[in-house]
Amino acid sequence: MTPALLVLEDGRVFRGTAYGATGETFGEMVFNTGMTGYQETLTDPSYARQIVAMTSPHIGNTGVNTEDPESARIQVAGYVVREPARVASNWRATGSLGSALREQGIVGIAIPGTRALTRHLRDKGAMRAAIFSGPDAVAPGEDALVERVRQSPSMEGADLARDVSAAEPYVVAAQGGKRYTVAAVDLGIKAMTPYRMSERGCEVHVLPAGSTAEDILALNPDGVFFSNGPGDPAAAGYAVDALRGVLDAGKPFFGICFGNQIFGRALGLGTYKLRFGHRGINQPVQDKATGKVDVSAHNHGFAVDAPTDGPFDTPYGRAEVSHVNLNDGCVEGLRLLDRPAFSVQYHPEAAAGPHDASGLFDRFCEIMEASK
């Protein structure tokens, strides 16, 4: 049992044992409330430079497989669990979670106090942290380790989308015959997202995060999609500029998560860092127009600052907040009233998560059809 330490920037230290690779890793300490879907969480590019604690006590029971990853590798900076499974038992499993973490160099820790950690983060907010295991957990002492954490980069001001985006464009073919051409800007896209669009007859051209409006419009797409992704939207001015060019061209637009924040900034709105963010697959979101509540999958630490009491003016006409979170009231969706453009802060691709919001992909197809 290799000793390990989880060190937070406010000086709180949790002792445990190494899980996965041994060594040291730094990142923003956050928690995920999902009871399932740990493989999708680990491989979600939106978790870049974050140490993720799972609130579900038993992790790794079903092992890992080759079908569920949302990207080509594990994306988290570190991993915190309570009781890692000793045996993987599932007919789809091709290996154990612990082995996958070791093979990809992901430093993790098993601690008995994940509930205490989560309560601490809900009280103090997400903060910088590090995991030290093996010799790194012994020297040079806890005070020195806390100081190293305080010297590590903050998530505020971090431009991470280009770090996790595809280096080159690629195409996901339409299933059952092509109906639409979609240009999808990869700000940290999950594999299931273009797949959901391909199920609806979309030929999806996935473009790198730094693509310009000219690059996007050169495809003559029926619609444009901006994906989820990591980091501070205020640091991604290149994506905001690209989206403004798309909106100027009048192309139908759909954005999710980070794409929602980029849409907000393109409309002239601000964004801000949430105290501890939303991460899990059980977030209640209400559609303001219908009153319908969807239980939805979330992974975001920033939100859009917009008035929720009615329409407001933007450079692209009137807009309104379309969805709100019922836990804390923050903005969960935006839409233009005079142009075919909308976005949501959550993940309708449902990997892993509930399927309540999957109809948003149908809505995107509807506005592309109407704009033809």
Buried (B, 14 or more C-beta within 10 A) or exposed (E): EEBBBBBBBBEBEBBBBBBBBBBBBBBBBBBBBBBEBBBBBBBBBBBBBBBBBBBBEEBBBBBBBEEBBBBEEBBBBBBBBBBBBEEBEEEEBEEBBBBBBBEBEBBBBBBEBBEEBBEBBEEBBBBBBBBBBBEBBEEEEBEEBBBBBBEBEEBBEBBBBBBBBBEEBEEBEBBEEEBBBBBBBBBBBBBBBBBBBBEBBBBBBBBBBBBEBEBBBEBEBBBBBBBBBBBBBBBBEBBBEBBBBBBEEEBBBBBBBBBBBBBBBBBBBEBBBBEBBBBBBBBBBBBBEEEEEBBBBBBBBBBBEBEBEEEBEBEBBBBBBBBBBEEEEBBBBBBBEEBBBBBBBBBBBBBBBBBBBBEBBEBBBEBBEEEE
